Amino acid sequence: MNDDFLFADDDNENEQEDLGSWKVLIVDDEPEVHAVTKLALNDFSLNGKTLEFVSAYSGEEAKAIFKAHNDIAVVLLDVVMEADDAGLQVADYIRNELDNHFTRIILRTGQPGQAPEKDVIINYDINDYKSKTELTAQKLFTVIIAALRSYRDIIVIEENRRGLEKIIDASVDLFSSRSLERFMQGIIQQLASILGCSKDAAYITTAVATTSRTINAFNSHIGEDELYVFAGNGEYASKEGVPLKEAISAQEYALCVKAMREKQIVYADDHVVAYCNSKSHNGALLYLSGLPRRIGESDRHLVKRFSDSVQLAFDNVLKTVDVEATQKEIIERLGKALEHEAHGSNNLTRMVEMAQVLAQKVGLNEPEAHALRLAVPLLDIGTSIVPKSILQKSSPLSDEEVFKIRQHAEFGYQILQDSSRPTIQMAAMLAKQHHERWDGKGYPEGLKGEEIDIRSRIATLVDVFDALLNERPYKPAWTIDKVVAVLQEENGKHFDPQLVEYVLEDLPAFMAIQARYPNKT
């Protein structure tokens, strides 16, 4: 029986279409070993992938290659090179310094007595140990195919673990927009790994689109052909929010349209389009491409279960997002009404956006920043007790009028203080503290410096900044130069110096918010 026959017989695995390559590193100080190894494995193929050879002629060179490449499937590693234990040092470096437990390490030695097999297997995390004299073409083929199958399965398990990790992380705060994206990415990564570790997958829907990783609910008039990539990995990771027509080929798009129209799962040679039924929207699609093997019956059952479950979870989260958006709009409209804000004013919208920018700069966590966005519109809720004639008076106020205005901070606090909801509790604090000053000369309690909550300091600054920059019934709009001069003058007096510095450093971002939400006439 000759070697050519042995190399050809491999469960029909090398009859599959070429779907890439397995990276094999040969580490040996003898050039002939490299040449012979490449020749022996010249026509090797597994799961449609051929071998890509990388060569290193010393232990140090091998370490450098491993540091630069994290996708080496198998390393054929000589023990004795520039040092008697150079290969063992490389094995230790791979496992312990790079923390790489995926690459399969096969030690090859021409001097077995110098590195006894028993000692090496016990002391080093290697996967096989072979003498160069025993490693014929036949045995080399067997060793490599076993190592690659092991590497392939480990990578599938790792992809599976990463997908589960994303889902678990997202489950902590599933109903926030960012966690929804992580949840969907975890879902498609999980399915991709189970179906053969596909690197390219996407969740496609007509219900929502993503812009800068933010969820925006679409109106009900969107047609069935308006499909968007909501979440993706591989080549689709950079196409989130992109219309599907622009993300895939015309042939693949036709299959997606077919799956959506016929409400079914469509299988092709190397990709699958799974329709996900929805009770509240037009439905969605799970799209996976670049599958390294054909889909079997058990896989089809898994895809069906996945498509049903994914859409149910997605629909539930969308409902929560819609409820939250409704609550946010109600709060903003209530805040405008209570503040006697003029029709068409976007004062509160601008304040919310500017507060978000400062919240990120001071390092508030996501739940705190989100609560601040909801609470800011209520900071002047106490002005409901102040007559509109006083609030919009352009001439100097009398002592009695000043007293009435100052009452609004305490009154707003009293309205909100007995709530058990964190957002309302924060709004109560903002209502009470947003007229306090950094130098302690504010009201109602004369708090000073960091005695004032950082979120109140943020609300104070964005409130004044917006009021000065925009026209009000009692004053004209100021130029940005004049506003900046006031900020610099009141730095360390009225305002937290660090917050003023953040605003002045990133003034274009704050002016962009002003331009994005102008008052409507």
N, C-alpha and C positions, 0 to 999 in steps of 0.2 A: 504494500500500500504506500503510495508516494505522498509527499507533502502537499502537492497541488490539489490532490483530491480532498485532503483533510481541510485545507483552507476554504474550499468551495462549499463544504457541507455545513450549514449553520441555520437550520430551521427556516430556510427561505428568508432570513432576515436581511441578507444583502441583495435581495431582489427589489427591495423597496426604493422609492424615490429618494434621491440625495437631499437630505434635510439639514445639512450642515456638517459639522465635524466634531470629533472628540479630541481634545488637546492632550498629547502625550509628551512628557518631558523625558529626554534621555540624558542622563548624567553619567559621564564616563570620560576618563582622561585618555582613552585609546580611540582615535578617529575610526579605526576599523570596526569597532563595536557599534558605532552610530550607523555606519554604512550597512552593516549586516542586518541590524535590527530593522532599518527602514526597508531594506529589500525583502526581508521575511514577511513584513506586514504591509507590503505595498498595496495589495488589493483587498485589504480588510474593510469590512462594513458591518455595522450593527445598528438596527433600527433606522436604516436609511442614511446613517451618518458615517463618513469616512474618518480616517485619522489625520490629524494635523500634528506634525512632529516639531518639537522645539529642542535644540541641543545646548547642553552646557558641558564644559570640559574640566570643571573644578567645583569643589564644594561652595566656594564663595560666589562663583558665577551662578550656581544653582539657586543660592539664597536670593541673589539680586533678581533673578527671573521670577521666583515665587513672590517676591515683594511687589513686583510690577503686574503679575497676572494672578487673578483669584479664581480662574476657571480651568485650572489644570486638572484633568480627570485622573490621570495615572502618571506616576513617575517611576521610571526604571533607574534605580539608584545604585551606582557602584560604591562599595565600602571604602576601598583603599585608593586614594588619589593623591593630593598634595600632602595628606597626612594619613596615617594608618586608620584613623577613625573619622575621616572627612565626611563619609556618607552618613555615619551615625549622627554627626553634628548637624547635618542637613535635616535628618529626620526629626531630631529634637527641636530644631528651629521651626520646622513646619508646624508641629503639633503644639509646642509650648509658647513660642514667641509670637507666631502669626495666628495661633489659635485656630488653625485650619485642620478640621477633623473630617473633611469631605474627600480630599485627594487620597487616592489609593496608593500606598507606598510599597513598591516591590524592590527589595534589596537584591542586588546581583553581586556576587563576589567571585574572584578567581582564586582567592586564598581563604577557604572556609575555616581553616584552623585559627586564623588571626582574629576572626569574629565569630565565635561558636554560635550556631543557630539557636540553641536553647537559651543562652544568655541574652542574645539580641531580642528574641521574641518576648522574653520576660521583661526586659528593661526598656524596650522602645515600642512605641505604638506604631508598629508596621503591620502590613497586611499579608505579606508573603516573603519568603526567603529562598533564593535559588542560587545554586552554583552555576557559573557560566558554562561549565562543561556539560551539565545536565539539561540546560535550557535550549533544546533543539527547536526548530521551526514549529513543530507540532505542539510542543509544550508551551512555547512562547504564545502561540495562538490561544491555547486554552487558558493560560494565565491572564492574558489581556482581556479576553471576552468575559471571564469571570469578574475581573476587577471593574470593567466598565459597567457590567450589569449591576454590580454592587453600588458603584458611584451613581448610576442613573436612579436607582431606588432610593438612595440616601437623599439625593437632590429633590426627588418627588416628596419625600417625607418632610424635608426642610421647607419646601414651598407650602406644603400643607400646614406646617406649624406656623409659618409666617401669616398665612391667611387666617388661621384660628386666632392668632395673637391680635391681629387687626380687629377681628370681630369682637373679641373679649374687651379690648380697649374701648371700642366704640360703644359697647353695651353699658358702660359706666354712665355715659351721657348721650344716649342714643338720639335724643330728640333735639339736639342742636345741629345746625346745618353742617358744621365741619365733621362732626361724628357720623352724620348720615353718609357723607362722602367716604369716610374711612370704612364704614360698614359695607358699603357697596363694593369698594375696592377689595375688601377682605373676601366678600362673596365670590367675586369673579376670579380672584387668585386661588381661592379654595377649589372651585370647580375646574379651573385650568390645570391645577396640579393633579387632581384626581383623574382627569382625562388624559394624562400623559405629559404633564408639565408644559403645556402650551405657554409661550411667553407673551402672546398677543391676545388680549381679551377686552371686551367693552360691554357696558350696560347702556342700552339705547332706549330713549323714550320720547314721547311727544308731550309728556306732562310737565317736565321741567327742563331748564338748560342751566349750565354753569358759566359764570363770568367771574374771573379772578377768584375761583373756588367759593363763590357765594351762590346760594340757591335762590332762584327767582321763579315763583309760580307763574305758569303761563295762563292766559285766559282760555276759556272753553272753546273759542272759535278756531283754535289751531287745527289744521287739517291732518288727516292720517299720514300724508306724505311728508310732513314736517318732522322728521326724526332728527334727534340730536344725540351726540355722545355725552352721557352724563358722567360716567366714571370709566377709567380704563387703565390697563397696564401694558407693558411692552411698548409697541409703536403707538398705541392709542393713549398713553399717559399724557402726551402733549396735545391731545386733540379734544380734551374735555370742553364742552360747550360749542364744539364745531358741528355744523350740519353734517349729517351722515353722508350726503352726496359728495362732500368734499373730503371725507375721511377714508373712503374705500373705493374700489374700482366699480365701474358701471355694472359688471357682471355680478359682483358680490352684492351691490345695492339692489339689484333686481331680485336676488334671493331673499333679502331682508324685507322688501316690499311684499313678496309672495308670502313669507311667513306671517307678516302683520295682517295681510288681507285675508288669508285663509285660516289664521289663528292656529298655526301648527308649528311643529319643530322640523326644520329642514336640515338634512345632512348632506354634506359634500365630501370630496376626497380628503381634504385636510382642514375643513372648518365646519362649524355647526352654527345654525341660527335658531335659537329657542324662543318661541313666543311665550310671553308671560301674561296671563289673563288678568284683567283689572276690572273691578266693579265700578270704579269712579272715574277712570280715564280710558283712553283708547287702547291701552295696553302698552307693553314694552318688549324689548328684545334683549336676550343675552347672546352676544356674538363672540365666538372664539375661533381663531385662525392659527395656522401653523401647527396643527396637531401632528405628532410624530407617528401616529398609528390610526387605523380605522376604528370607528366607534362600534363596540359590541352591544349585545342586547342588555347586559347589566349596566353599561354606560348610558344607554338610552333611558333606562328606567331612572337612573340617577339624575340625568338632565331634566326629565319630566318632574321629578320631585323638587329639584332645585328651582325650576322656573315657577312652579306653583307657590312655593314658600317665599321666595324672594319678593315676588310682587305683593303678596299679602303684607309683608313687613314694610315694604316701600309705601304702599297705600296708607297704612296706619301712620307712618311718620309724616307723610305729606299732609294728612289731616291735622296733625299736631302743629306742623309748621304754619298751616293756614289759620288755626286758632290763635297761635302766638302773634301772627301778623295782624290779625283782627284786634287783639288786645292792645298791641302797640299803637295801632291807628286810633283806637278809642281814647287811649291815654293822651296822645298828641292832640287830638281834637278837643278833649276836655281841657288840657293845659292852655290851648289857644283861647278857648272861650273864657276861662277864669282869669286869664291875664289881660283880657280886653284887647287881644291882639287884632290888628286891622285885617280885614278880609284880603286874602292873597299874600299875607306875610309868611315867610319861611324862616322866621327867626328861630323857632324851636328845632326845626329840622337841621339848620346849620349848627346850632349849639350841640345837638346830639352827635353830629358827625365830628365836630372839633373835639368834643369830650372823648370820643373813641380814639382819636389820634393821640391825645395826651395820656389816656389810660394805657395804651400800648407802650408809650415812651417811659412811663414810670413803673411799668412791669406788673400792672394788675393782671390777675389770672383771668381766663376766659369767662367764667361765671360772674366775677365781679364786674368786668367790663360790660358784659351783657346787661346785668342789672342796672348799671349806671346809665346805659342808653335808654332804658325804660323809665328810669327815675327822673332824669333831667327835665322832661317836660312838666313835671309837677312841682318844681322848686319854687315857683311863684303862685302856688295854689292859694296862699293866704291873701293875695291881693283882691280876692273876691269881696272882702269887707271894705276895701278902700274905694271911695267914689271915683268914677272914671275922670271926673273933672280935675281931681287932684293928681292922678297918675299922668295925665297929659298936659298939665299946666306948664307953660314955658317961662313964666315969671317966677321970682323967688317965692318959696313956700313960707307960710307962717309957722310959728312954733307948734300950733295946734295941728296943722296939716302934716308937719314932720312927724309928730307923735303918732298920728293915725297911720302914716306909711310904715313907721317902725313896728307898729303892732302886727303887721301882716306876717312877719317871720314867726312869731310865737303862735299866731292863729293857725298858720299853715301846719306847724308842727302838731298842734292839738287835733287838727282834723285827721292826721295820718298816724299818730303815734301808737294807737292801740291795736294796730294790725299785727298779725302774726306772720305776714308774708314778707320775706327778706327784701323784695323790691320796694314794697310800700314803706318798710322800715327805713330803707336807704333814702327814699323820697322825703320822709319825715325829717331825717337828719339834714338833707340838702336844704329843705325849706327853712330850717332853723338856723343853719350855719352859713348860708351863702352870702350873708352881709357881714360876716366877721372879717377882720383884716389881719394880715400877717404881723403887723406891729401892735396888735391888741387894741386898736382904737375903733373896732367895729361894734356891731350889736347883733343879738340882744344880750350876750353874756360877756363880751369883751375878751374872747379867747385869743390866744397869741401863738404864732408860729405853728409848730407841729401839734399843739393842742387841738387845732382845727383838723378834722379828718381830711386826708389827701383828696378824697372824692369831692368834698365840699370846696376845697381849694381849686380843684379843676373847674367845677361848676361856676365859681366866682369869676375866674379869669375868662372863660368862654362867654359868660353872660355879658360882662363889661366890654370885652373885645367886639362882640357882635353889635351891642347897643351903640358903641361909638362909631363903628364903621358904616352903619345903616341909618337911613332917615327914620325919625320917629316923630309923632305929633308935636312933641315939645322941643325938637332939635333937628337941624339938617344933618346930612351924612358928612362924616369927616373923611379927609384924605388919609391914605394909609401912612404917609409920613407923619401926620399929626397924631395918629393912633399909636404908632411906634414910639413917638416921643413921650406920650403919656405912659406907656408900658415901662419905658426906661426910667422915667421919673418916679413911678410908683413901685419899681422893683425893690423888694424888701420893705415896703411900706404897706401898700394895699395887697400886693400879690406875693406869692411864694417865688423867691428868686429863681429856683430851679425850673419851675414851670414857665416863667417868663423867658428864660434862656431857651427852653425847648421850642417855644413859639417863634422866637426871633431866628433861631437856627433853621427852622423848617417853615418859614413864612410863606413860601410858594404853595405848600400843601394846604395851609389854612386859607389862603386867597383863592385856591382852586375850589374849595368847598363853597366859598362865598359866590364864586362865579357859577357854580353848578346849581345852586338853589337861590336864585335872585327873587326878590319880592315881586309878586305879580300885580300889575296895575289894573 
